[in-house]
Amino acid sequence: MKRVELLITTLLLCVLLVGSAAFAEELTGEEILARAKFGGELRSKGSLITTFRLESSTTDGITTADSFVGFSKRTKEGTEFLLLYFLDVGYNSGSILLMETPEQGTTRQWYYSPEWDLLRELDVETQSKSFAGSTLSFQNLGGYDLVGHYTAKVTGNERLIVGETERMAYVLSLAARPQEELDFPTANMWVDKETFFVLRMRNINSAGEVGQTVEVLALGEFEGAVTVDQLINSDCVNGSSTTITFLERRQPEDEFPDDFFSLENLALFNPAEYGF
């Protein structure tokens, strides 16, 4: 009898422990949104070199394909740097876009043209414009401030097929925060339960129409971690789209020194030192 009671007690304890663990793993929409990230971002915790290609198309049948390489670093103080070198972008080839994002504060961007030896800081209006003729803006390169603009609720879970991979995702419903005037006041988002990558997003305008979508097309792996290898950003209003394909990720032999990202050194940058 005691063995039976002990067995029942043990089983109940296991059920309680499993139940507690499952309950502890439940996250609110706000918590998921705070962890959500777009795999297309070029920033990293250490030094990283990322090569990628943008392929854009319009309803007129015009297509372009441009290549870039990003050199990124996060300092001990939490500042994130990104030096974006234009590999093959028509007349802009060889140009540099430098971004600096402090842990607390606003991202600043500078554009350097070696042809004209011209350095200028981009203002807010310029940052909102199209980057290299794509559906991305200069601001998009620095990531998205979702938490600052939206509230979120979990509406369910869904199994998605991404390339040849099956992933489980949280389904979120987003709504603009009070006093926020956004082009897309609501949105639907699918967030990977393991990596918290945004696997799919549909931005909805004030008329209730889907105006913009983001979808991950392929996943990969870098140093044992899941990565986003390809995604597409589509403008549903004018029918244009941009496919972002990540060609290579690698760490430099040595960490980038902080002055690697200084304005004074942009004119001295030599991509051949890194194989470009």
N, C-alpha and C positions, 0 to 999 in steps of 0.2 A: 504493500500500500504506500509506503513511504517513497519507494522508487517511482511509483506512478505520480505521486504528488510532486516529487522532485523534477520529473520529466515535464509535467504540466507547468510548473513554475519556471523551468528553464525556457520552455517554448514561449510562454507569455513574456518573459524578459526579452527574448530575441525579437518578438513581435514589437514590443515597446521600443527597443533600440532601433530597429529598422524604421519604425514609424517616426521616431524622433529625427532620424537622419534624413528621411524623406521630407519631413516638415521643415527641417533646417535648410534644405536645399531650395525650397520654394522662394522665388524672388518676385518682388513687385515689378510693375511696369517701369516705375521710376528707377529702380535698381538696375534693371536690365538695360535701360536706355543709357544709364551712366557708364556701363561697361561696353556698350556697343561701339564697334569701330569699323571703318571701311578699310578693307584689305588693300585698297589702291593707294593708301597713304604711303608716303616715302620716308616717313620719320622712323627712327629706331632708338632703342635705349643706348646703344653704343655707336661705334662708327660703322657705316655700311655704305656700299656702292651698289646702286640699282640701275640696271639698264632696262628701258621699256620703250614701247612703240605705241603711237596713237594713230588709229586709222579712222578717219572721219568721212561721213557721206551725207549728202543733202538730197532733197527731193528732186533737184535738177540733174541728178546723176553724177555730180562732181564728187570725186573721192580724193583724199590726200592721205599720205602716210609719212609721219615724222618720227624721228628717233631722238631720244634724250638719255642722259645718264645723270643720276642724282647722287650726290655725296652728302650724307647726313650724319648728324651726331647730336647726342643729348649730353649736356655737361652735368657735373655733379650738382650744380646749383639749380638744375631743372630747365635750363634754357635749351630749346631745340633749334638747331641750325640745319638749313638745307641749301646746298649750292647745286643748282640745276643747270647743266651744260647742254646747249643745243647742238646735237651731233649732226643731224641732217634735216634742216628745217628751211630749205630754200635760202632766201637772202639773209635769214637770221642765224644761219649756221655759225657756230663759234661764240654766239652770245651767251650771257650768263644771267640767271635769275637767282638772287640771294634772298633767303627768307630767314627771319629771326623771330622766334616765338618764345617769350619768357613764360615761366611757370604761371605767373599771374600777370596778365596784361594782354595787349593787342599785338597781333603779328604785323611786322613791318617787312616790306619788300623793296628790293632795289634791282634795277635792270642795267646791265652793262653791255655796251656794244663795242667790241674791239676794233671794228672797222672805222668807227668815228671817234674812238676813245671817249665815249660818252657814258657817264654814270648818272642815273637819276632815281629818286625814290618814287615809287608808285603811290598815288593817292587812293582814297577809298573808291572813288568813281572808276578809276582805271582797273582796280583789283576786281571789280564786279564784271568786267568785260570778258569776252571769250579768250581763252588761252590757245594760241596757235591755230585759230580757226575751228576749234573743237567745241563740243557741247559743255566742256568744263570751263570754269572761270579761273582766274588767277587765285581767287580766294579758296576754291575747291582744293588746290594743291596743298593747302595748309590744314585740310581736314574740315569737319563740320561741327559747329557748336549746337548739337541737337538738344542737349540738356538746357541750354540757355534760352532756347526758342520754344520747346514743346514740353507738354506733359504726356505721360504714356500710361496705357492700361493694357494688361494681358487679355487677349480675347480667345486664346487657344494655343494649341500646338499643332505642328504640321510636319510631315515627312517630305523633304524635297530631294529631287535628283539633280545634283550639280555635276555636270559632265558625266563621269562614270561612277560618281560617288553618291551615296545616300546619306543625307544629314537630317537630324532632328532640329527643328527650329521653334523658338517662341514666336507667336504672332502678336504684334503690338498694334494698337490703334493710337495714333498721335494727334494731339490737338494743340493749337497755338496757345501759348501762355497769355494771360490777360495783358493788354497794352501792346502786344506784339503784332505788328502789321507785316504779314508775310505773303509772298506770292502764292504759297501753298499753305493755307491755314490748317489743313488736316493731311494725314498720311497714314499709310499702312506699311508695316515693316516686319520682315522675317529675320530673326537674329539666331545664328547658330548657337545651340545650347552648350557646346563644348568650347568653341573659340571666341564666341560673341562677335564674330564677323557678321556684318549686315549682308545676308545672302540675296535679299530682294527688297526693293522699296518702291512704293507707288505714291508719288506726291499729287495731291488733289487740290485743284484751284477753288476759288470761291463759288464757281458755278457748279461744283460737284463733279467736275470732269478730271480724269487723270491727265496731268499736264507733263509729268516727267517720271521716268522710271530708271532704276538702277538694278542690274541683275548680274550675279557672279556666274560666269560660264565654265570656269575650270579652277580646280584647287590643286595645290602641289605641296611640296615639303622643302624646308630649308633648315638645316641643323636640327632635325628632329621635330620641328614645329610645323603645323599646318599653315600654308600660305595661300593667298589668292593669286592665281597665275593669269587669270583673264576675267574681265568684266566689261559690261556694255552700259553706257549712259545714253538714254534716248530722250529727245524732246518730242513729245507726242503732238504738240501744236503745229510745228513746222516740218515734222517728219525727218529731222536730222538725227544722227546718232554718232557716237564715238566709242570704238572698241579699244580698250587698254590691255596690252599684252606685256607681261613682264618676262623679259628674255633671260636675265641673269641677276642673281643676288650674290654678293660676296663681301667678306670683310677685308679691309686693307691689312697689310702686314703690320702696320703700326696704327695706333689711334690717331685720328686727325687732331693736331694741336688747335687750340682755340683761334689762333691768328690765321689759320687756314681759311676762316670765314670772315676775315676782316675786310672792310671796304678797300683799304689801301693795297691789299694783295690781289684783288680781282684781276688787275691788268697783268699780273705775273703768273697767273694760273696756267699750268702746262698739262693738258690732258694726256700727253704722250707718256708722262711719268706713271700713268695708271693704265696704259695699254690702249688709249683711244686717240 
